[in-house]
Amino acid sequence: MKQTIVITGASRGIGKSIAKKLLLRGEKIVMLSRNIDAMEKIAAEHPNQAVPYQVDLSDLESLEKVMAQLCSDIPKIDCVIHNAGSGLFGNIEELDFQEWQKQLDLNLNAAVFITQKLLPQMKLRKSGQLIFINSIAAGKVFSGGSAYGVSKAGLKMFADTLREELRPFHIGVSSVFPAATATSWWDSSSFPKEEMMKPESIANAVGFILDQSFPAVVEEMTLRRVQGDF
Ligand SMILES: NC(=O)c1ccc[n+]([C@@H]2O[C@H](COP(=O)([O-])OP(=O)(O)OC[C@H]3O[C@@H](n4cnc5c(N)ncnc54)[C@H](OP(=O)(O)O)[C@@H]3O)[C@@H](O)[C@H]2O)c1
């Protein structure tokens, strides 16, 4: 049966690749990001299959309004893919504290808020799935990566806790931990994008996770290059 799947950060990069893959499978997609034009372009390629909502996920007041609208428009959501994120890097004393807060709001708190809004209907139905696009940075320390690492380690602990809470409700919780993946994320870095994993590899992993049938669930999946990290 085709599902209705919310994807955050679907306008580009890994999220766009996941959205395109799921649209080809015939799923209904609900996309959240700031760039409405990019999402409408994706939606236009699959009429009646994709609905975009424009929102800055690091602005929790705006997110509250958009989630109220989304829940009223689409009462049944089968799966949420928490993918949107950004990377704030720098030695701790150089980081602007407001930027630190924004990093946590986007990478962690938005996922918590969206989960709180969408979970009740899943619990009532005793079915659903939550997929977190995390990072190897949840468990591997990078110098200068305190803000990003804290947000991703927090996201892992949030997913781990939800998994235990939601077992009686038959709601699966999956965390995906990719290493460097060739997206615009790396455009201003000196790391060679052509040597990185492709976003399609992460989308394929999400497809595999969705292919498992109850009671099986992929709880965690790590994807990195055969050659190892940069
Ligand atoms: N690329 C990697 O090497 C890598 C490795 C491990 C994990 N990851 C994780 O994978 C996820 C996706 O990364 P990516 O490489 O695909 O990044 P990306 O190409 O920069 O795309 C980020 C996505 O998140 C959305 N986003 C960013 N800030 C937002 C905001 N304030 N409000 C709403 N949406 C926002 C963007 O949409 P708009 O700009 O339209 O808002 C875009 O769709 C992230 O969680 C990242 O931590 C990436």
The ligand as an ORCA input file, in Angstrom:
! r2SCAN-3c Opt
* xyz 0 1
  N      26.265     15.849      2.897
  C      26.907     15.149      3.821
  O      28.127     14.916      3.733
  C      26.172     14.583      5.002
  C      26.793     13.574      5.753
  C      26.131     13.062      6.858
  C      24.879     13.509      7.202
  N      24.299     14.498      6.456
  C      22.980     14.942      6.884
  O      22.063     14.811      5.822
  C      21.063     15.816      5.907
  C      20.936     16.507      4.566
  O      22.190     17.080      4.226
  P      22.555     17.502      2.736
  O      23.975     17.174      2.522
  O      21.545     17.012      1.782
  O      22.471     19.088      2.893
  P      22.050     20.212      1.838
  O      22.354     19.803      0.445
  O      22.656     21.458      2.368
  O      20.451     20.263      1.993
  C      19.909     20.626      3.238
  C      18.398     20.547      3.166
  O      17.905     21.002      4.437
  C      17.067     22.131      4.216
  N      17.266     23.155      5.233
  C      18.437     23.690      5.641
  N      18.194     24.677      6.534
  C      16.844     24.758      6.658
  C      15.972     25.580      7.412
  N      16.448     26.531      8.234
  N      14.655     25.388      7.294
  C      14.152     24.447      6.453
  N      14.916     23.633      5.730
  C      16.255     23.791      5.827
  C      17.468     22.692      2.864
  O      16.347     23.347      2.277
  P      16.219     24.918      2.052
  O      17.563     25.499      1.879
  O      15.330     25.004      0.849
  O      15.509     25.420      3.263
  C      17.835     21.433      2.084
  O      16.681     20.865      1.515
  C      21.481     16.738      7.056
  O      20.764     16.426      8.213
  C      22.951     16.413      7.251
  O      23.354     16.607      8.594
  C      24.908     15.037      5.367
*
